[in-house]
Amino acid sequence: MTKKLEKNSIIEICPIRNVVARFGNKWAFLIILTLSDNGTMRFGQLGKLIPDISKKVLANTLQTLEADDLVSRTVFAEVPIRVEYQLTETGASLVPIIKQLTEWAVQNMKSIMEHRKNFEMENASK
């Protein structure tokens, strides 16, 4: 049990593990970029623009992004209840970084895929 606590404390103080791991998955990136491109959106609108995400994953990812103050959630006291999501200032500050990472991935994808294929072929024969 002591080792687990020590490991968690390292994660808690490491900015890369602690912060980037929370938004560094494909769904969080897509949600952040979708909100950046479209502004304030409702849950259903987000789901339609990201069609291969399940409602559960969308809800969980939005909750994580909200907990980290990357997305804000506004509930309107209407019938039926209306809930809207938008990027916070902190979330919006991530957009240029995500776009830069996306550009890097596009520029390097072909080379990475070739190296990955060669690596797999070399290691398959071992």
C-alpha atoms as one frame of an Amber mdcrd trajectory, in Angstrom:
protein
   0.000   0.000   0.000   2.903   2.362   0.746   4.326   1.909  -2.742   0.958
   2.801  -4.290   0.773   6.003  -2.253   4.306   6.940  -3.297   3.464   6.313
  -6.936   0.310   8.432  -6.705   2.199  11.273  -5.083   4.651  11.347  -8.009
   1.728  11.517 -10.432   0.141  14.293  -8.405   3.245  16.508  -8.586   4.254
  15.709 -12.177   2.649  18.262 -14.522   2.870  16.018 -17.561   1.230  13.023
 -15.939  -1.202  15.013 -13.851  -2.469  17.556 -16.363  -1.782  16.287 -19.871
  -3.111  12.814 -19.113  -6.504  14.361 -18.316  -7.000  16.005 -21.722  -4.499
  14.087 -23.827  -6.866  11.512 -25.249  -8.488  11.619 -28.665 -11.966  12.439
 -27.360 -10.862  15.381 -25.232  -8.871  16.787 -28.164 -11.877  16.424 -30.470
 -14.258  18.006 -27.956 -11.915  20.941 -27.355 -11.427  21.513 -31.085 -15.158
  21.133 -31.796 -16.044  23.686 -29.114 -13.313  25.974 -30.422 -14.703  25.807
 -33.956 -18.390  26.076 -32.993 -18.540  28.071 -29.760 -21.182  27.252 -27.177
 -22.861  23.912 -27.842 -25.376  21.535 -26.361 -24.591  17.908 -25.553 -26.556
  16.565 -28.531 -24.845  18.941 -30.934 -21.428  17.773 -29.751 -22.498  14.154
 -30.137 -23.640  14.763 -33.709 -20.365  16.449 -34.684 -18.357  13.622 -33.100
 -20.519  10.711 -34.292 -18.322   7.804 -33.188 -18.240   8.866 -29.510 -20.722
   7.187 -27.195 -22.959   9.288 -24.969 -21.290   7.843 -21.883 -17.774   8.668
 -23.083 -18.883  12.151 -24.163 -20.469  12.800 -20.763 -17.434  11.472 -18.864
 -14.985  13.428 -20.997 -16.976  16.650 -20.621 -17.078  16.093 -16.862 -13.299
  15.626 -16.750 -12.726  18.734 -18.860 -15.103  20.683 -16.614 -13.317  19.475
 -13.465 -10.047  20.803 -14.902 -11.644  24.142 -15.904 -11.123  23.552 -19.603
 -14.856  23.496 -20.351 -17.683  25.289 -18.577 -21.165  23.852 -18.223 -24.198
  26.103 -17.934 -27.580  24.705 -16.895 -30.675  26.698 -17.787 -33.760  26.263
 -15.603 -36.127  25.482 -18.449 -38.404  22.600 -19.278 -36.797  20.549 -20.628
 -33.535  21.544 -18.957 -31.038  23.022 -21.390 -27.310  22.478 -20.789 -24.616
  24.241 -22.791 -20.865  23.725 -22.924 -18.151  26.139 -23.948 -14.408  26.447
 -23.608 -13.073  28.383 -20.678 -10.168  30.787 -21.084  -7.837  27.980 -19.998
  -9.418  25.584 -22.492  -9.159  28.127 -25.291  -5.468  28.602 -24.493  -4.945
  24.907 -25.320  -6.337  25.185 -28.852  -3.187  26.578 -30.533  -1.119  23.845
 -28.875  -3.497  21.113 -30.040  -3.528  22.562 -33.562   0.273  22.688 -33.580
   0.444  19.064 -32.414  -2.081  18.113 -35.114   0.030  19.819 -37.785   3.110
  17.988 -36.523   1.230  14.664 -36.675   0.065  15.314 -40.235   3.585  16.271
 -41.351   5.186  13.224 -39.734   2.502  10.550 -40.021   3.796   8.960 -43.225
   7.313   8.597 -41.848   6.091   7.323 -38.493   3.836   4.732 -40.143   6.714
   3.524 -42.339   9.023   3.205 -39.337   6.307   1.446 -37.341   5.729  -1.050
 -40.158   9.484  -1.715 -40.521   9.833  -2.133 -36.765   6.968  -4.609 -36.632
   8.367  -6.584 -39.576  11.836  -6.726 -38.005  10.467  -7.832 -34.653   8.057
 -10.358 -36.118  10.999 -12.366 -37.451  12.728 -12.538 -34.034
